[in-house]
C-alpha cells in the first residue's frame, strides 16, 4: 500500500484555510461569459455525479429496520420506533432520503472475543466495529432468497474466495438493526413512498475481536487475526480456523496511536491498497446496490488514502453499469490541505460550514458572516448543524457547541443541555439557514427532528422542497441586522430571526438594491400558514427566535439560467483565480472564503497540470439580472499586473438562444 494521498483532479487551495487569501491583484486579460449553453461547464465529473439533485436526508441513527429490538436505549426517553413505521411521516415532512446506521455484521454487546472482560454495554459505536466473516451456507441461502435467485451461490460475487474455497467478506444484517431480509423489506417499503435509503459504510477498519481475547491490543500482530464464524440461528460468534490473505491489514503501529491513515484507532486498519481488500469492499457495496440502496455515507473516509479510495469507486462504477447512486464521505477536518485530496472523489460532509453556523447561531457572531459564509463552496457537500458524533449523550468526544456543557461525563448535565429549549432552537435555526440555501444536501439527525414541536424544521424542509422543485437560482443573501438574515430564491424567500425581539421586514428591506427585485419579485405571496402578502408594499413581522417562509403564488413568468465564467491563462500556473463582481455570489468584489467563485481546472482522473480554459462552477441567476465582474488572481506565486481594467458587464438572458 502507498500511504501517499492520491493526486486531486481539481485545484482547490494550498493554504491551510481558504480565508487566508492575501495580496490579490486585478487582471486585465480578456474574460468571457456564456449564459446559454453550459453543457461543458458543469465542472469535472466525480465518482458520484455532481449534477445529481440535492437530497434532504433524515438520519435514522441507530434505529432498527422493521421490528422492535430489545436492547438498551441511548436515552431513557428515546423513541425506538423502527424505521419502516416512520417512512410515511418522514416523506410527509419533506425528506427525500433516509440514512441508516451500518448494516454490516459488527461486534455485539455480548461479544466474548475481546481481551477486556468489561462489557462495553449495548452502545451505538459497536456498529462501527465491523466483522469480516466466513460467509457460510446459511448466508448463501439467505442471499439467493432475498435476491430472488433460488439455489444460486452468490457469495463469491460479494466476497473473496480463499485458496481452500471458503468465502469471506462483509455479512449484511446484524442483531442490532435487523437481518438481510429486514433490510430488503425496508428498502422496498421506502421505495413505495418515494424515499431512498443511504447506508453508512465502515470500510477503513475491522473489529479488534478478530484477534481474540488472549492478547491486549498493543501486543496483537496480524497473524493473530482470523475471520469470524457467525452462527445466525444461535447468535454466536467465534474465531474461525481460517487465515486472512497476506497484507490484509496494516501492521500494528503500537500503543502510540495517532489520528491518520494506517492506524488502529478503532480496530485493525484494512490495507485498502491491497486488490484483495478492494475486491471485498467493492463486492459489499455492489451487494448493497443490488439490494436497492441508493447511496452511501463513507465513514472515516479520511483514513483511507485518496488514490486507493478512487480505485475502489472507479471499480465499483465499472461493475455497476447503471451506477447513479448518491453518496458522501466523512472527512472530519476544517483544514483544506487535508480535504483537498478527497474533493474530487465524492461530496463531503461540510464540517467547515458546521463551524460557521455554530459560531453564528450558538456563539453569538453576527448573521452578516452568513452572507458569504466560510464553508466548502465549490464542491458538492452534505451540510448539518449537529452530527451523531457530536450530539450530547451520543458523542464519545467533543460535543457540539449548540449544546454547551461543562462535564461531558455528567449524565444529568448532558440531559439538561439536550433538553434545553434555547439550545434546541439554536440548532433548528441553523438548520433553517442550511435549508434556505440552494447548495448542499442537508442531513438532520433524528433527535433534532423529533424535537421540532414548533414546526420550524418542517417549514424549512417544505421551503427547500419547493425551491428544489422549481430549480430556483442560487440565493441572494442579505443581513437585515446582526440577528436577521434575508434569503431570496426568486420563487420565494426566507427571513431568519435569531434575535430575542420581533423583527419587522419593511418594503425598503426588500428593495434597497437593484438585485433584490429579481430574487423577490413583485406579486402575491403566501406564508406557510397560507396568510397572503403582496409585494410591493409588504410589511412582515418575524417573531423572535423564528423564521418566515413566503412563496410566490404565480411564478409562470420566472426563469433562471446557469452562467459559466471562463478565463484563459497564458501558461500553466499554480496561481488561483477568482471571478468577482457586484453580487454576493461573486464575493461582492472579493474572493469568497468558501471558494465558490474560484475558477477551477478541468482535469480528468489521469490528466495532471493546468488545462485551459479555467472555469467557474455553474451559477444559476434569475433571467434579466445585470452583473459586473472581473478576475482576481493571487500574487503570492507569480507576478501579475496590478492595473485595474474596466469591469466587464453582462445581462442574464430572458430566453435561451441557440
C-alpha positions as CSV (number, residue, x, y, z in Angstrom):
1,X,0.0,0.0,0.0
2,X,1.1,3.5,-0.7
3,X,0.5,6.0,2.1
4,X,0.8,9.0,-0.2
5,X,-2.5,10.6,-0.8
6,X,-3.7,10.5,-4.4
7,X,-3.5,13.4,-6.7
8,X,-6.7,15.5,-6.7
9,X,-8.3,16.2,-10.0
10,X,-9.1,19.8,-9.4
11,X,-7.0,22.5,-7.8
12,X,-8.5,24.0,-4.7
13,X,-6.2,25.8,-2.3
14,X,-2.7,25.4,-1.0
15,X,-3.2,27.4,2.2
16,X,-4.4,25.7,5.3
17,X,-7.5,27.8,5.4
18,X,-9.1,29.4,2.4
19,X,-9.7,32.6,4.3
20,X,-6.0,33.3,4.1
21,X,-6.3,34.9,0.7
22,X,-3.9,37.8,0.6
23,X,-2.2,40.0,-2.0
24,X,-4.8,39.8,-4.7
25,X,-4.4,41.8,-7.9
26,X,-6.9,42.6,-10.7
27,X,-6.2,41.1,-14.1
28,X,-6.8,42.9,-17.4
29,X,-6.8,39.8,-19.6
30,X,-9.8,39.0,-21.8
31,X,-12.7,37.3,-20.0
32,X,-15.8,35.6,-21.4
33,X,-19.2,34.6,-20.1
34,X,-21.6,32.1,-21.6
35,X,-25.1,32.1,-20.1
36,X,-27.0,29.8,-22.6
37,X,-25.0,26.7,-23.4
38,X,-23.2,25.3,-20.3
39,X,-23.0,21.6,-21.3
40,X,-19.3,21.8,-21.0
41,X,-19.2,24.0,-17.9
42,X,-20.7,21.7,-15.3
43,X,-17.2,21.1,-13.9
44,X,-15.2,17.9,-13.7
45,X,-17.1,14.7,-13.4
46,X,-17.0,12.9,-10.0
47,X,-17.1,9.3,-9.0
48,X,-20.5,10.4,-7.8
49,X,-22.4,12.6,-10.2
50,X,-22.0,16.2,-9.0
51,X,-25.1,17.3,-11.1
52,X,-27.4,15.0,-9.1
53,X,-30.4,16.5,-7.4
54,X,-29.9,17.7,-3.9
55,X,-31.1,15.4,-1.1
56,X,-32.9,16.2,2.1
57,X,-31.7,13.4,4.4
58,X,-33.3,12.1,7.6
59,X,-30.7,10.4,9.7
60,X,-32.4,7.4,11.3
61,X,-29.4,7.0,13.6
62,X,-29.2,3.7,15.5
63,X,-32.7,2.6,14.7
64,X,-33.9,-0.9,13.8
65,X,-35.2,-1.5,10.3
66,X,-38.6,-3.3,10.7
67,X,-39.1,-4.8,14.1
68,X,-38.8,-3.7,17.7
69,X,-35.4,-5.0,19.1
70,X,-34.9,-5.5,22.8
71,X,-31.8,-3.5,23.6
72,X,-30.7,-0.7,25.8
73,X,-31.7,2.8,24.7
74,X,-29.2,5.6,24.3
75,X,-31.6,7.9,26.3
76,X,-34.3,6.7,28.7
77,X,-36.9,8.7,26.7
78,X,-35.6,7.7,23.3
79,X,-38.2,6.7,20.7
80,X,-37.0,3.4,19.2
81,X,-39.9,3.0,16.7
82,X,-38.5,1.0,13.7
83,X,-37.7,3.0,10.6
84,X,-40.3,1.2,8.5
85,X,-43.1,2.6,10.7
86,X,-41.7,6.1,10.3
87,X,-41.5,6.3,6.5
88,X,-44.8,7.9,5.9
89,X,-44.1,10.7,8.3
90,X,-40.6,11.2,7.0
91,X,-41.8,11.6,3.5
92,X,-44.6,14.0,4.5
93,X,-42.2,16.3,6.3
94,X,-40.3,16.8,3.1
95,X,-37.3,14.4,3.2
96,X,-36.0,12.6,0.1
97,X,-33.7,10.0,1.7
98,X,-33.2,8.1,5.0
99,X,-29.7,7.4,6.2
100,X,-29.4,4.2,8.2
101,X,-26.6,3.0,10.5
102,X,-24.1,0.5,9.2
103,X,-25.8,-2.7,8.0
104,X,-22.6,-4.8,8.3
105,X,-22.5,-7.5,10.9
106,X,-20.5,-6.0,13.7
107,X,-19.4,-6.5,17.3
108,X,-22.4,-7.4,19.5
109,X,-22.6,-6.3,23.1
110,X,-22.3,-9.8,24.3
111,X,-19.0,-10.5,22.5
112,X,-16.5,-12.7,24.3
113,X,-13.8,-12.2,21.7
114,X,-12.3,-9.1,23.2
115,X,-9.4,-9.2,25.6
116,X,-11.2,-6.8,28.0
117,X,-13.7,-8.6,30.3
118,X,-15.6,-5.4,30.8
119,X,-18.8,-5.3,28.8
120,X,-19.0,-2.1,26.8
121,X,-22.7,-2.2,27.1
122,X,-25.2,-2.1,24.2
123,X,-23.7,1.1,22.8
124,X,-24.1,2.5,19.3
125,X,-20.5,2.6,18.3
126,X,-20.3,-1.2,18.3
127,X,-22.0,-0.9,14.9
128,X,-18.8,0.9,13.7
129,X,-16.6,-2.1,14.6
130,X,-17.5,-4.5,11.6
131,X,-16.6,-8.1,11.3
132,X,-15.1,-9.8,8.3
133,X,-16.9,-13.1,8.3
134,X,-16.9,-16.6,6.9
135,X,-19.9,-16.4,4.5
136,X,-21.4,-19.9,5.1
137,X,-24.2,-21.9,3.8
138,X,-26.9,-20.2,5.8
139,X,-25.9,-16.8,4.3
140,X,-25.7,-18.4,0.9
141,X,-29.3,-19.4,1.2
142,X,-30.4,-16.0,2.5
143,X,-28.6,-14.2,-0.3
144,X,-30.3,-16.3,-3.0
145,X,-33.7,-15.9,-1.5
146,X,-33.5,-12.1,-0.9
147,X,-32.1,-11.5,-4.4
148,X,-34.6,-13.9,-5.9
149,X,-32.1,-16.3,-7.4
150,X,-33.2,-19.7,-5.9
151,X,-30.3,-22.1,-5.5
152,X,-27.6,-19.7,-6.7
153,X,-24.4,-19.4,-4.8
154,X,-23.7,-15.6,-4.9
155,X,-21.2,-15.4,-2.1
156,X,-18.1,-15.1,-4.4
157,X,-19.7,-12.1,-6.2
158,X,-19.9,-10.2,-2.9
159,X,-16.9,-11.5,-1.0
160,X,-13.5,-13.0,-1.7
161,X,-12.7,-16.7,-2.2
162,X,-9.7,-18.2,-0.3
163,X,-7.5,-20.9,-1.6
164,X,-9.5,-23.7,0.2
165,X,-12.7,-22.5,-1.4
166,X,-14.1,-20.7,1.6
167,X,-15.6,-17.2,1.0
168,X,-15.1,-14.3,3.5
169,X,-16.4,-10.8,3.4
170,X,-18.9,-8.5,5.0
171,X,-22.1,-10.1,6.2
172,X,-25.2,-7.9,5.7
173,X,-27.5,-8.0,8.6
174,X,-27.0,-7.8,12.3
175,X,-28.8,-8.3,15.6
176,X,-28.8,-4.5,16.3
177,X,-30.8,-3.3,13.4
178,X,-32.2,-6.4,11.5
179,X,-31.4,-9.1,9.1
180,X,-30.6,-9.0,5.4
181,X,-34.2,-9.8,4.7
182,X,-35.3,-7.0,7.0
183,X,-33.1,-4.5,5.1
184,X,-34.6,-5.6,1.8
185,X,-38.1,-5.2,3.2
186,X,-37.2,-1.6,4.4
187,X,-35.7,-0.7,1.1
188,X,-38.8,-1.8,-0.8
189,X,-41.1,0.0,1.6
190,X,-39.1,3.2,1.3
191,X,-39.2,3.0,-2.5
192,X,-43.0,2.7,-2.4
193,X,-43.3,6.1,-0.6
194,X,-40.6,7.7,-2.7
195,X,-37.7,7.6,-0.3
196,X,-34.2,6.4,-1.0
197,X,-32.0,4.6,1.6
198,X,-28.4,5.7,2.2
199,X,-26.3,3.2,4.1
200,X,-23.4,4.1,6.4
201,X,-20.4,2.1,5.2
202,X,-17.5,1.3,7.5
203,X,-14.6,0.4,5.2
204,X,-11.5,1.6,7.0
205,X,-11.1,-1.0,9.8
206,X,-12.4,-4.1,11.3
207,X,-13.1,-5.0,15.0
208,X,-10.3,-6.0,17.4
209,X,-12.4,-9.1,18.0
210,X,-10.6,-10.7,15.1
211,X,-7.6,-11.1,17.3
212,X,-9.5,-13.0,20.1
213,X,-9.4,-12.4,23.8
214,X,-6.0,-13.7,24.7
215,X,-4.0,-10.6,23.9
216,X,-4.2,-6.9,24.6
217,X,-4.4,-4.7,21.5
218,X,-0.9,-3.3,21.9
219,X,0.5,-6.8,21.7
220,X,-1.5,-8.0,18.7
221,X,0.1,-8.8,15.4
222,X,-1.5,-9.6,12.1
223,X,-1.1,-13.3,12.4
224,X,-3.4,-13.2,15.5
225,X,-6.4,-12.2,13.3
226,X,-8.9,-14.7,11.8
227,X,-12.3,-14.2,10.1
228,X,-15.3,-14.5,12.3
229,X,-17.6,-17.6,12.2
230,X,-21.2,-16.5,12.8
231,X,-24.0,-18.8,13.7
232,X,-27.1,-16.8,13.0
233,X,-29.6,-19.2,14.5
234,X,-27.8,-19.3,17.8
235,X,-26.5,-15.7,17.5
236,X,-23.0,-16.8,18.5
237,X,-19.6,-15.7,17.3
238,X,-16.2,-17.5,17.2
239,X,-12.8,-17.2,15.6
240,X,-12.6,-19.5,12.5
241,X,-9.6,-21.5,11.8
242,X,-9.0,-19.6,8.6
243,X,-6.3,-17.1,7.9
244,X,-6.6,-13.8,6.2
245,X,-4.8,-13.3,2.8
246,X,-1.3,-11.8,3.0
247,X,-1.2,-8.0,3.7
248,X,-4.9,-7.8,4.5
249,X,-4.2,-5.4,7.4
250,X,-1.6,-2.8,8.1
251,X,0.9,-3.6,10.8
252,X,0.1,-2.7,14.4
253,X,1.6,0.8,15.0
254,X,1.9,0.0,18.7
255,X,0.4,1.8,21.7
256,X,1.1,5.3,20.4
257,X,-1.9,5.7,18.2
258,X,-2.1,8.8,16.1
259,X,-5.0,10.0,14.1
260,X,-4.4,9.4,10.4
261,X,-4.0,6.7,7.9
262,X,-2.7,3.3,8.7
263,X,-3.5,3.5,12.3
264,X,-5.5,1.2,14.6
265,X,-7.6,3.9,16.2
266,X,-10.9,1.9,16.1
267,X,-9.7,-1.6,15.1
268,X,-7.0,-3.2,12.8
269,X,-6.6,-1.0,9.8
270,X,-7.5,-2.7,6.5
271,X,-4.9,-2.4,3.8
272,X,-7.2,-0.7,1.2
273,X,-4.3,-0.6,-1.2
274,X,-4.4,-4.4,-1.5
275,X,-6.5,-5.5,-4.5
276,X,-8.0,-8.4,-2.5
277,X,-9.3,-6.0,0.2
278,X,-10.5,-3.7,-2.6
279,X,-12.4,-6.6,-4.1
280,X,-14.1,-7.4,-0.8
281,X,-15.2,-3.7,-0.4
282,X,-16.4,-3.4,-3.9
283,X,-18.4,-6.7,-3.5
284,X,-20.0,-5.4,-0.4
285,X,-21.0,-2.0,-1.9
286,X,-22.3,-3.8,-5.0
287,X,-24.5,-6.1,-2.9
288,X,-26.0,-3.0,-1.2
289,X,-26.6,-1.5,-4.6
290,X,-28.3,-4.7,-5.8
291,X,-30.5,-4.7,-2.7
292,X,-31.7,-1.3,-3.7
293,X,-29.6,1.0,-1.5
294,X,-29.5,4.4,-3.3
295,X,-26.4,6.0,-1.6
296,X,-23.5,5.6,0.8
297,X,-22.1,7.6,3.6
298,X,-18.4,6.6,3.9
299,X,-17.3,6.5,7.5
300,X,-13.8,7.7,8.3
301,X,-13.0,8.3,4.6
302,X,-10.1,10.5,5.6
303,X,-8.3,7.4,6.9
304,X,-8.3,5.7,3.5
305,X,-5.7,7.1,1.1
306,X,-7.5,9.0,-1.6
307,X,-5.8,7.2,-4.5
308,X,-6.9,3.9,-3.0
309,X,-10.5,5.1,-2.5
310,X,-10.5,6.4,-6.1
311,X,-9.6,2.9,-7.3
312,X,-12.4,1.4,-5.2
313,X,-15.0,3.8,-6.6
314,X,-13.9,3.5,-10.2
315,X,-14.0,-0.3,-10.0
316,X,-17.5,0.0,-8.4
317,X,-18.7,2.2,-11.3
318,X,-17.2,-0.3,-13.8
319,X,-19.0,-3.2,-12.3
320,X,-22.4,-1.4,-11.8
321,X,-23.4,-0.4,-15.3
322,X,-26.4,1.7,-14.2
323,X,-24.4,3.4,-11.5
324,X,-26.4,6.5,-10.5
325,X,-26.0,6.5,-6.7
326,X,-25.7,9.4,-4.4
327,X,-23.1,9.4,-1.6
328,X,-20.8,11.4,0.6
329,X,-17.7,10.9,2.7
330,X,-16.8,11.8,6.2
331,X,-13.5,13.7,6.1
332,X,-13.8,15.4,9.5
333,X,-11.5,18.3,9.1
334,X,-11.6,22.1,8.6
335,X,-8.0,22.1,7.2
336,X,-8.2,22.4,3.4
337,X,-4.9,20.7,2.9
338,X,-6.5,17.6,4.5
339,X,-9.7,17.9,2.5
340,X,-8.1,18.6,-0.9
341,X,-7.2,15.1,-2.0
342,X,-10.9,13.9,-1.4
343,X,-12.7,16.8,-3.0
344,X,-12.8,15.1,-6.5
345,X,-14.0,11.7,-5.3
346,X,-17.4,12.3,-3.7
347,X,-19.4,15.0,-2.0
348,X,-18.1,15.5,1.6
349,X,-19.7,16.4,4.9
350,X,-19.1,20.1,5.3
351,X,-17.5,20.4,8.8
352,X,-16.3,23.9,7.8
353,X,-19.9,25.1,7.4
354,X,-20.8,23.4,10.6
355,X,-18.3,25.5,12.4
356,X,-19.5,28.7,10.7
357,X,-23.2,28.2,11.6
358,X,-22.2,27.2,15.2
359,X,-20.3,30.5,15.6
360,X,-23.4,32.5,14.3
361,X,-26.3,30.7,15.9
362,X,-24.7,29.3,19.1
363,X,-21.8,31.6,19.9
364,X,-23.4,34.9,19.1
365,X,-21.5,36.1,15.9
366,X,-23.3,38.3,13.5
367,X,-25.6,36.9,10.8
368,X,-23.5,39.0,8.5
369,X,-20.9,36.3,8.4
370,X,-23.5,34.0,6.7
371,X,-24.0,36.3,3.7
372,X,-20.7,34.9,2.3
373,X,-20.0,32.0,4.6
374,X,-16.8,30.2,5.3
375,X,-17.6,26.7,4.0
376,X,-16.8,24.2,1.3
377,X,-18.3,26.2,-1.5
378,X,-17.0,24.9,-4.8
379,X,-17.7,21.2,-4.3
380,X,-21.0,19.3,-3.6
381,X,-21.5,18.8,0.1
382,X,-23.8,17.4,2.8
383,X,-24.5,20.0,5.4
384,X,-25.6,19.7,9.1
385,X,-25.8,21.6,12.3
386,X,-25.1,18.6,14.5
387,X,-23.9,15.0,13.7
388,X,-24.3,11.9,15.8
389,X,-20.7,12.1,16.7
390,X,-21.2,15.5,18.4
391,X,-24.7,15.1,19.9
392,X,-24.8,15.2,23.7
393,X,-25.2,11.7,25.2
394,X,-24.1,10.1,22.0
395,X,-20.8,11.8,21.3
396,X,-17.7,9.9,22.5
397,X,-15.5,13.0,22.0
398,X,-16.2,16.7,21.6
399,X,-19.8,17.8,22.0
400,X,-21.4,20.3,19.7
401,X,-21.3,23.8,20.9
402,X,-25.0,24.0,20.1
403,X,-25.3,22.0,23.4
404,X,-22.8,23.6,25.7
405,X,-21.7,21.5,28.7
406,X,-19.1,21.7,31.4
407,X,-18.7,18.0,32.2
408,X,-19.3,15.6,29.2
409,X,-19.4,12.7,31.7
410,X,-22.2,14.2,33.8
411,X,-25.3,12.4,32.7
412,X,-27.6,14.9,34.3
413,X,-25.9,17.8,32.7
414,X,-26.0,16.0,29.3
415,X,-29.7,15.5,29.7
416,X,-30.3,19.1,30.7
417,X,-28.3,20.5,27.8
418,X,-30.0,18.2,25.3
419,X,-33.5,19.3,26.5
420,X,-32.7,23.0,26.9
421,X,-35.2,24.7,24.6
422,X,-32.8,27.5,23.6
423,X,-30.1,25.0,22.6
424,X,-32.6,23.1,20.5
425,X,-33.8,26.3,18.9
426,X,-30.3,27.5,18.0
427,X,-29.7,24.3,16.1
428,X,-33.1,24.4,14.4
429,X,-32.5,28.0,13.3
430,X,-29.1,26.9,11.8
431,X,-30.9,24.1,10.0
432,X,-33.3,26.6,8.6
433,X,-30.4,28.6,7.1
434,X,-29.0,25.4,5.5
435,X,-32.4,24.5,4.0
436,X,-33.0,28.0,2.7
437,X,-29.8,27.9,0.5
438,X,-29.5,26.2,-2.9
439,X,-26.3,24.2,-2.5
440,X,-25.6,21.4,-0.1
441,X,-27.8,18.4,0.9
442,X,-28.8,18.9,4.5
443,X,-28.9,15.9,6.8
444,X,-30.9,16.2,10.0
445,X,-30.3,13.9,13.0
446,X,-33.5,12.2,14.2
447,X,-33.1,13.6,17.7
448,X,-33.2,17.1,16.2
449,X,-36.2,16.3,14.0
450,X,-38.1,14.7,16.9
451,X,-37.9,17.9,18.9
452,X,-39.5,20.1,16.1
453,X,-42.5,20.9,18.2
454,X,-42.8,24.4,16.7
455,X,-42.7,23.1,13.1
456,X,-39.6,25.2,12.3
457,X,-37.7,22.3,10.7
458,X,-40.8,21.1,8.9
459,X,-41.5,24.6,7.4
460,X,-37.8,24.8,6.4
461,X,-37.9,21.4,4.7
462,X,-41.0,22.4,2.7
463,X,-39.4,25.6,1.6
464,X,-36.3,23.7,0.3
465,X,-38.5,21.2,-1.4
466,X,-40.5,23.9,-3.2
467,X,-37.3,25.7,-4.3
468,X,-35.7,22.4,-5.5
469,X,-38.9,21.6,-7.4
470,X,-38.7,25.0,-9.2
471,X,-34.9,24.6,-9.7
472,X,-34.7,28.0,-8.1
473,X,-31.5,30.0,-8.6
474,X,-28.7,30.3,-6.1
475,X,-29.7,32.6,-3.2
476,X,-29.3,36.3,-2.8
477,X,-28.4,36.7,0.9
478,X,-28.6,40.0,2.8
479,X,-28.2,40.7,6.5
480,X,-31.0,42.9,7.7
481,X,-29.3,43.2,11.1
482,X,-26.8,41.3,13.2
483,X,-29.7,38.9,14.1
484,X,-31.8,38.8,10.9
485,X,-31.0,37.3,7.6
486,X,-32.9,37.6,4.3
487,X,-32.5,34.9,1.7
488,X,-34.2,35.4,-1.7
489,X,-34.7,32.5,-4.1
490,X,-36.9,34.1,-6.9
491,X,-39.8,31.7,-6.2
492,X,-39.9,32.6,-2.6
493,X,-37.8,34.0,0.2
494,X,-36.9,33.3,3.8
495,X,-36.3,35.6,6.8
496,X,-34.5,34.0,9.7
497,X,-34.5,35.9,13.0
498,X,-32.2,34.5,15.7
499,X,-32.7,37.6,17.9
500,X,-34.7,37.9,21.1
501,X,-37.0,40.6,19.7
502,X,-39.5,40.5,16.8
503,X,-38.3,42.0,13.5
504,X,-40.5,43.8,11.0
505,X,-39.5,43.5,7.4
506,X,-40.2,46.7,5.6
507,X,-40.6,47.4,1.9
508,X,-37.2,49.1,2.0
509,X,-35.6,45.9,3.2
510,X,-36.8,44.2,0.0
511,X,-35.9,47.0,-2.5
512,X,-32.7,48.7,-1.4
513,X,-30.6,47.5,-4.3
514,X,-31.0,46.6,-8.0
515,X,-30.7,42.8,-7.5
516,X,-33.4,42.2,-4.9
517,X,-36.4,42.6,-7.3
518,X,-35.1,39.7,-9.3
519,X,-34.9,37.4,-6.2
520,X,-38.0,38.7,-4.5
521,X,-40.2,39.8,-7.5
522,X,-43.4,41.7,-7.2
523,X,-46.5,39.6,-6.8
524,X,-48.8,37.7,-4.5
525,X,-47.2,35.6,-1.8
526,X,-48.4,33.2,0.9
527,X,-46.5,32.0,4.0
528,X,-46.5,28.5,5.5
529,X,-49.9,29.1,7.1
530,X,-51.5,30.4,3.8
531,X,-51.6,34.0,5.0
532,X,-51.5,36.2,1.9
533,X,-49.0,39.1,1.3
534,X,-48.4,41.4,-1.6
535,X,-45.1,42.9,-2.9
536,X,-44.5,45.8,-3.3
537,X,-45.7,47.2,0.0
538,X,-45.2,44.2,2.1
539,X,-44.7,44.6,5.9
540,X,-43.9,41.3,7.6
541,X,-43.3,40.7,11.3
542,X,-41.0,37.7,12.0
543,X,-41.3,36.6,15.6
544,X,-38.2,36.4,17.8
545,X,-36.2,33.2,17.5
546,X,-38.2,32.1,14.5
547,X,-38.2,32.2,10.7
548,X,-40.7,33.1,8.0
549,X,-41.0,31.4,4.6
550,X,-43.0,33.1,1.8
551,X,-43.9,31.6,-1.6
552,X,-44.6,33.4,-4.8
553,X,-48.0,32.3,-6.0
554,X,-47.8,33.0,-9.7
555,X,-44.3,32.1,-10.9
556,X,-45.1,31.3,-14.6
557,X,-43.0,34.3,-15.8
558,X,-40.0,33.4,-13.7
559,X,-36.9,32.0,-15.3
560,X,-33.3,31.5,-14.4
561,X,-30.2,30.3,-16.2
562,X,-26.9,28.8,-15.4
563,X,-23.9,31.1,-16.0
564,X,-20.4,29.8,-16.5
565,X,-17.3,32.1,-16.3
566,X,-14.2,31.1,-18.2
567,X,-10.7,32.6,-18.1
568,X,-7.9,31.5,-20.4
569,X,-4.4,31.7,-18.8
570,X,-1.3,32.1,-20.9
571,X,0.7,29.3,-19.3
572,X,0.4,26.6,-16.7
573,X,0.4,28.1,-13.2
574,X,-0.1,27.4,-9.6
575,X,-2.0,30.7,-9.3
576,X,-5.5,30.8,-8.0
577,X,-8.1,32.8,-9.9
578,X,-11.5,34.1,-8.9
579,X,-14.4,35.7,-10.8
580,X,-15.5,38.6,-8.6
581,X,-18.3,41.1,-9.1
582,X,-21.2,43.1,-7.7
583,X,-23.1,40.2,-6.2
584,X,-22.7,38.1,-3.0
585,X,-22.3,35.0,-5.2
586,X,-19.3,36.7,-6.8
587,X,-17.9,37.8,-3.4
588,X,-19.0,41.4,-3.6
589,X,-15.7,42.0,-5.5
590,X,-13.7,39.7,-3.2
591,X,-12.6,36.1,-3.2
592,X,-15.3,34.3,-1.2
593,X,-14.0,32.4,1.8
594,X,-15.8,29.3,0.7
595,X,-14.1,29.3,-2.8
596,X,-17.5,29.4,-4.5
597,X,-16.3,31.9,-7.1
598,X,-12.9,30.3,-7.7
599,X,-12.0,29.3,-11.3
600,X,-11.2,25.6,-11.5
601,X,-9.1,23.3,-13.6
602,X,-10.9,20.9,-15.9
603,X,-8.8,17.8,-15.1
604,X,-9.6,14.2,-15.6
605,X,-8.5,11.4,-13.3
606,X,-5.5,10.7,-15.4
607,X,-4.5,14.2,-16.6
608,X,-2.3,16.4,-14.5
609,X,-1.4,20.1,-14.8
610,X,-3.5,23.0,-15.9
611,X,-6.0,22.7,-18.7
612,X,-7.4,25.8,-20.3
613,X,-9.7,27.5,-20.0
614,X,-10.3,27.8,-16.3
615,X,-13.9,27.8,-15.4
616,X,-16.3,28.5,-12.6
617,X,-18.9,26.1,-11.3
618,X,-22.2,27.0,-13.0
619,X,-24.1,29.6,-11.0
620,X,-27.8,30.0,-11.6
621,X,-29.0,33.6,-11.8
622,X,-32.6,35.0,-12.4
623,X,-33.3,35.9,-16.0
624,X,-32.6,39.6,-16.8
625,X,-30.3,40.2,-13.9
626,X,-27.3,42.5,-14.7
627,X,-23.8,41.8,-13.4
628,X,-20.5,43.4,-13.3
629,X,-17.4,41.2,-12.9
630,X,-13.7,40.8,-13.4
631,X,-11.0,38.4,-12.3
632,X,-8.8,38.4,-9.3
633,X,-5.6,36.4,-9.0
634,X,-3.2,35.7,-6.1
635,X,0.2,37.3,-6.5
636,X,2.0,35.1,-3.9
637,X,3.3,32.7,-6.5
638,X,3.8,34.7,-9.7
639,X,3.8,38.4,-10.6
640,X,0.6,39.7,-12.2
641,X,-0.4,43.1,-13.4
642,X,-1.9,45.4,-10.9
643,X,-3.6,47.7,-13.3
644,X,-7.3,47.7,-13.0
645,X,-9.3,47.1,-16.1
646,X,-12.8,48.4,-16.8
647,X,-15.3,45.9,-15.3
648,X,-17.0,43.6,-17.8
649,X,-20.8,43.6,-17.8
650,X,-23.4,41.0,-18.7
651,X,-27.1,40.6,-18.5
652,X,-28.6,37.1,-17.9
653,X,-30.8,36.4,-20.9
654,X,-34.5,36.2,-20.7
655,X,-34.6,33.2,-23.0
656,X,-32.2,30.6,-24.3
657,X,-30.8,31.3,-27.7
658,X,-29.3,28.6,-30.0
